[in-house]
Amino acid sequence: MKTKWFTLLIMVSLFLAGCGQEIKDPVSWEVEDFTFTNQDNEEVSLADLQGEVWLADFVFTNCTTVCLPMMANMTELQDQLKQEGLDVRIVSFSVDPTVDTPEVLKSYAENYGADLSSWDLLTGYSPEKIDAFAMKSFQSVARKPANEDQVVHGTSFYLVDQEGVVRKFYDGINPPTEEIISDIEILLAEE
């Protein structure tokens, strides 16, 4: 009888220990409604992502600086998420939509070895639209200066919950992979 009580006590303690987990330093930014075009020429909307945990970032294919490590890091993170058995979508918004057609984005992602079954690279909007969207939804700039081929944009990875709310952001150049995975597990446990 004592063994049963002891086992029950251990199980309840473990259960309660897991309930108290919270994301440290969270934010709460609602992603505004959108419908954009992905690398397969299919529409992807905020409604399509409802109920899913997803990671977002802002990149462009002609980038000569920060996008290179960001894409490599996101691809590596995608591989680690799969190894952990975590079902997470990735959404990359192009900040240079006049250059980044669906075909260009698809080729770009394939060069990094991205698994496009769970990764949408989005385009199909004006530069002004993505700049306003990035600022309103992700507190980030996405602006292409006149007469230049490079775009000024943020380098963060954003964790978005099942309700379309940004819950945290991380350095996309040197991402804290373990922290990202832990925060994703917390969100998935909230389902």
C-alpha positions in Angstrom: 0.0 0.0 0.0 2.9 2.4 0.8 4.4 1.8 -2.6 1.2 2.8 -4.4 1.0 6.0 -2.4 4.6 6.8 -2.9 4.2 6.2 -6.7 1.1 8.3 -6.8 2.9 11.1 -4.9 5.8 11.0 -7.4 3.5 11.1 -10.4 1.5 14.1 -9.0 4.7 15.9 -8.2 6.1 15.4 -11.7 2.8 16.5 -13.3 2.6 19.7 -11.2 6.3 20.5 -11.9 5.5 20.4 -15.7 2.4 22.7 -15.3 4.4 25.7 -14.1 6.5 26.2 -17.2 6.2 29.6 -18.9 8.0 31.3 -21.7 10.5 33.7 -20.2 10.4 37.4 -21.4 7.3 36.9 -23.6 5.8 39.4 -25.9 2.2 39.5 -27.1 1.9 40.9 -30.6 -1.1 39.9 -32.7 -0.2 39.0 -36.3 -2.6 40.9 -38.6 -4.7 39.0 -41.1 -2.9 38.1 -44.3 -3.2 36.1 -47.5 0.0 35.8 -49.5 1.5 33.5 -52.1 4.0 30.7 -51.3 6.8 29.1 -53.3 4.3 26.7 -54.9 2.0 29.5 -56.1 -0.5 28.6 -53.4 -2.2 31.1 -51.1 -1.3 30.9 -47.5 -3.3 32.9 -44.9 -3.2 33.5 -41.2 -6.3 31.3 -41.0 -4.4 28.4 -42.6 -1.9 28.7 -39.7 -4.7 28.8 -37.0 -4.1 26.1 -34.4 -0.4 25.6 -35.3 2.8 26.8 -33.7 5.0 28.5 -36.2 8.3 30.3 -36.5 8.6 33.3 -38.8 11.4 35.4 -40.2 12.0 38.0 -42.9 14.5 37.3 -45.7 15.2 37.9 -49.4 17.0 36.0 -52.0 19.4 38.7 -53.2 20.6 39.4 -49.6 24.4 39.4 -49.4 24.7 39.6 -45.6 22.4 38.5 -42.8 19.9 36.2 -44.8 22.7 33.7 -45.5 23.2 32.7 -41.9 19.5 33.2 -41.1 18.4 30.6 -43.8 21.2 28.2 -42.7 20.1 28.5 -39.1 16.4 28.1 -39.8 17.1 25.0 -41.9 19.2 23.5 -39.1 16.5 24.4 -36.6 13.9 22.7 -38.8 16.0 19.6 -38.8 16.3 19.6 -35.0 12.6 20.2 -34.6 12.0 17.1 -36.7 14.4 15.1 -34.7 12.6 16.1 -31.5 9.3 15.1 -33.1 7.9 18.7 -32.8 5.3 19.7 -35.4 6.1 23.3 -36.2 5.5 25.3 -39.4 8.0 27.8 -40.7 7.0 31.0 -42.5 9.5 33.2 -44.2 8.2 36.5 -45.5 10.2 38.0 -48.5 11.1 41.6 -47.9 11.9 42.0 -51.6 8.7 40.8 -53.3 9.3 42.5 -56.7 12.4 40.2 -57.1 11.3 37.1 -55.1 8.7 35.3 -57.2 7.4 31.9 -56.0 9.8 30.2 -58.4 12.8 32.2 -57.1 11.9 31.5 -53.5 11.5 27.8 -54.1 14.9 27.5 -55.7 16.4 29.6 -52.9 15.0 27.4 -50.2 15.9 24.2 -52.0 19.6 25.4 -52.1 19.5 25.4 -48.3 18.0 21.9 -48.1 14.8 23.2 -46.5 11.9 20.8 -46.1 9.2 22.7 -48.0 6.4 20.4 -46.8 6.3 22.5 -43.6 8.0 25.7 -44.7 6.2 28.5 -46.6 8.2 31.3 -48.2 5.8 34.1 -48.9 5.5 36.8 -51.5 2.8 38.4 -53.6 2.5 41.9 -52.1 4.0 45.3 -52.5 7.2 46.4 -50.7 5.1 49.0 -48.9 2.7 46.3 -47.7 5.4 44.0 -46.3 7.1 47.0 -44.5 3.8 48.0 -42.9 2.9 44.3 -42.1 6.4 43.7 -40.5 6.1 46.8 -38.4 2.6 46.2 -37.2 2.7 42.5 -36.6 6.4 41.8 -35.7 7.7 45.3 -34.6 10.3 45.1 -37.3 11.3 47.1 -40.3 11.4 45.8 -43.9 12.3 48.7 -46.1 14.1 48.8 -49.4 15.9 52.2 -49.8 15.4 53.9 -53.2 17.9 52.9 -55.9 19.4 50.0 -53.9 19.2 46.3 -54.3 19.5 45.4 -50.5 16.6 45.7 -48.0 16.9 46.8 -44.4 15.1 44.3 -42.3 15.1 42.6 -38.9 17.1 39.5 -38.2 14.9 37.9 -35.6 13.1 34.5 -35.5 9.6 34.9 -34.1 7.6 32.2 -32.2 3.9 32.5 -33.0 1.3 30.6 -31.1 -1.8 28.7 -32.2 -3.9 31.9 -32.0 -1.6 33.9 -34.3 0.1 35.8 -31.5 3.9 36.4 -31.5 5.0 35.1 -28.1 8.7 35.6 -28.3 11.5 36.6 -30.6 15.1 35.4 -30.8 18.4 36.3 -32.5 18.3 34.7 -36.0 22.0 35.1 -36.6 23.0 33.2 -33.4 19.8 31.5 -32.4 19.4 30.0 -28.9 18.3 26.7 -30.3 17.7 24.9 -27.0 15.6 27.9 -25.7 13.6 28.0 -28.9 12.8 24.2 -28.7 11.9 24.5 -25.0 9.5 27.4 -25.7 7.9 25.5 -28.6 7.4 22.5 -26.2 5.7 24.9 -23.8 3.3 26.2 -26.5 2.5 22.7 -27.8 1.7 21.6 -24.2 -0.8 24.4 -24.0 -3.0 22.8 -26.7 
